[in-house]
Amino acid sequence: MALSVEDRLAVAELIALHGHLVDEGQLARMAEVFTENVVYDLSDVGQGQVSGLASLTDAALARGPANPVAHHVTNVVVAERPDGQVQARSKGLAVMADGTCGSVTYDDTVVRGDGGWRISYRKVSARRVPLGGLGREQDQPPVSA
Protein backbone atom coordinates (compact mmCIF):
# COMPACT_ATOMS: atom_id res chain seq x y z
CA MET A 1 0.00 0.00 0.00
CA ALA A 2 1.44 3.36 -1.01
CA LEU A 3 1.52 6.13 1.54
CA SER A 4 -1.18 8.70 0.96
CA VAL A 5 -0.60 12.42 1.13
CA GLU A 6 -2.62 12.38 4.36
CA ASP A 7 -0.31 9.73 5.85
CA ARG A 8 2.78 11.72 4.88
CA LEU A 9 1.33 14.85 6.45
CA ALA A 10 0.38 12.93 9.61
CA VAL A 11 3.94 11.56 9.95
CA ALA A 12 5.47 15.03 9.46
CA GLU A 13 3.11 16.52 12.05
CA LEU A 14 3.91 13.68 14.45
CA ILE A 15 7.62 14.50 14.18
CA ALA A 16 6.90 18.20 14.74
CA LEU A 17 4.64 17.49 17.74
CA HIS A 18 7.58 16.03 19.68
CA GLY A 19 9.28 19.43 19.97
CA HIS A 20 6.12 21.22 21.03
CA LEU A 21 5.35 18.72 23.79
CA VAL A 22 8.91 18.50 25.14
CA ASP A 23 9.49 22.25 25.08
CA GLU A 24 6.22 22.83 26.94
CA GLY A 25 7.05 20.14 29.51
CA GLN A 26 4.06 18.01 28.48
CA LEU A 27 5.96 14.76 28.94
CA ALA A 28 2.76 12.96 30.00
CA ARG A 29 1.61 13.30 26.38
CA MET A 30 4.64 11.51 24.85
CA ALA A 31 2.38 8.52 24.06
CA GLU A 32 0.94 10.75 21.32
CA VAL A 33 4.35 10.66 19.61
CA PHE A 34 6.05 7.40 20.60
CA THR A 35 5.04 3.76 21.00
CA GLU A 36 5.06 2.35 24.53
CA ASN A 37 8.17 0.31 23.74
CA VAL A 38 10.03 3.04 21.84
CA VAL A 39 13.81 2.77 21.49
CA TYR A 40 15.41 6.23 21.58
CA ASP A 41 19.06 6.02 20.58
CA LEU A 42 21.12 8.93 21.90
CA SER A 43 24.43 7.07 21.70
CA ASP A 44 25.93 9.53 19.24
CA VAL A 45 25.40 12.39 21.70
CA GLY A 46 26.80 10.44 24.64
CA GLN A 47 23.55 9.50 26.38
CA GLY A 48 23.18 5.85 25.39
CA GLN A 49 19.98 4.16 24.36
CA VAL A 50 16.68 4.56 26.21
CA SER A 51 14.02 1.87 25.90
CA GLY A 52 10.37 2.41 26.75
CA LEU A 53 8.21 5.48 27.10
CA ALA A 54 8.51 5.64 30.89
CA SER A 55 12.32 5.47 30.69
CA LEU A 56 12.35 8.20 28.05
CA THR A 57 10.32 10.47 30.32
CA ASP A 58 12.58 9.65 33.27
CA ALA A 59 15.68 10.45 31.20
CA ALA A 60 14.28 13.84 30.16
CA LEU A 61 13.42 14.69 33.77
CA ALA A 62 16.86 13.58 34.98
CA ARG A 63 18.53 16.01 32.54
CA GLY A 64 16.43 18.84 33.93
CA PRO A 65 17.92 22.22 32.96
CA ALA A 66 20.45 20.52 30.65
CA ASN A 67 17.59 19.92 28.18
CA PRO A 68 17.19 22.28 25.22
CA VAL A 69 14.69 25.09 25.69
CA ALA A 70 13.60 24.75 22.05
CA HIS A 71 13.48 21.84 19.61
CA HIS A 72 12.94 22.76 15.95
CA VAL A 73 12.51 20.18 13.21
CA THR A 74 12.68 20.61 9.45
CA ASN A 75 13.52 18.84 6.18
CA VAL A 76 11.25 15.84 6.84
CA VAL A 77 11.59 13.06 4.27
CA VAL A 78 9.19 10.11 4.48
CA ALA A 79 9.55 6.74 2.73
CA GLU A 80 7.53 3.55 3.03
CA ARG A 81 9.38 0.31 3.69
CA PRO A 82 8.28 -3.02 2.21
CA ASP A 83 7.17 -4.21 5.69
CA GLY A 84 4.60 -1.39 5.93
CA GLN A 85 6.61 0.64 8.40
CA VAL A 86 7.69 4.11 7.50
CA GLN A 87 11.20 5.51 7.57
CA ALA A 88 11.36 9.24 8.28
CA ARG A 89 14.46 11.40 8.29
CA SER A 90 14.52 14.97 9.52
CA LYS A 91 16.84 17.67 10.76
CA GLY A 92 16.66 18.99 14.29
CA LEU A 93 17.94 22.22 15.75
CA ALA A 94 18.19 22.51 19.53
CA VAL A 95 18.53 25.84 21.31
CA MET A 96 19.98 25.68 24.80
CA ALA A 97 19.20 28.02 27.70
CA ASP A 98 22.55 29.80 27.25
CA GLY A 99 21.76 30.52 23.58
CA THR A 100 24.07 27.92 22.07
CA CYS A 101 22.64 25.71 19.34
CA GLY A 102 23.24 22.26 17.99
CA SER A 103 22.05 20.37 14.95
CA VAL A 104 21.07 16.71 14.70
CA THR A 105 19.56 14.28 12.23
CA TYR A 106 16.61 12.20 13.39
CA ASP A 107 16.21 8.77 11.80
CA ASP A 108 12.80 7.44 12.78
CA THR A 109 10.87 4.24 12.25
CA VAL A 110 7.18 5.10 12.31
CA VAL A 111 4.39 2.55 12.66
CA ARG A 112 0.63 2.82 12.37
CA GLY A 113 -1.39 1.53 15.29
CA ASP A 114 -4.89 1.94 16.70
CA GLY A 115 -4.06 5.48 17.81
CA GLY A 116 -2.53 6.48 14.48
CA TRP A 117 1.13 6.93 13.57
CA ARG A 118 3.77 6.66 16.31
CA ILE A 119 7.58 6.60 16.37
CA SER A 120 8.85 3.19 17.49
CA TYR A 121 12.55 3.91 17.01
CA ARG A 122 14.52 7.15 16.87
CA LYS A 123 18.24 7.55 16.33
CA VAL A 124 19.70 10.98 17.04
CA SER A 125 22.94 11.77 15.20
CA ALA A 126 24.81 14.99 15.92
CA ARG A 127 25.91 17.14 13.04
CA ARG A 128 29.50 18.05 13.85
CA VAL A 129 31.21 18.83 10.55
CA PRO A 130 30.00 20.44 7.33
CA LEU A 131 29.33 18.33 4.24
CA GLY A 132 29.35 15.16 6.33
CA GLY A 133 33.12 15.54 6.59
CA LEU A 134 33.68 15.78 2.84
CA GLY A 135 36.33 18.33 1.98
CA ARG A 136 38.32 18.12 5.20
CA GLU A 137 41.99 18.78 4.58
CA GLN A 138 42.98 15.12 4.95
CA ASP A 139 40.35 14.16 2.34
CA GLN A 140 41.66 16.61 -0.25
CA PRO A 141 43.91 15.39 -3.02
CA PRO A 142 47.28 17.12 -3.25
CA VAL A 143 47.25 20.27 -5.33
CA SER A 144 49.59 20.17 -8.31
CA ALA A 145 51.64 23.23 -9.14
Protein Blocks (a to p, Z undefined) as FASTA:
>chain_A
ZZdfklmmmmmmmmmmmmmmmmnopamlmmmmbcfklccdfklnonajaedjklmmmmmm
mnmmmpcfbdcdehiacdddfkopacdddddddddfkopacdddddddddddfkopadfb
dcddddfbghhlgapaklpccddZZ
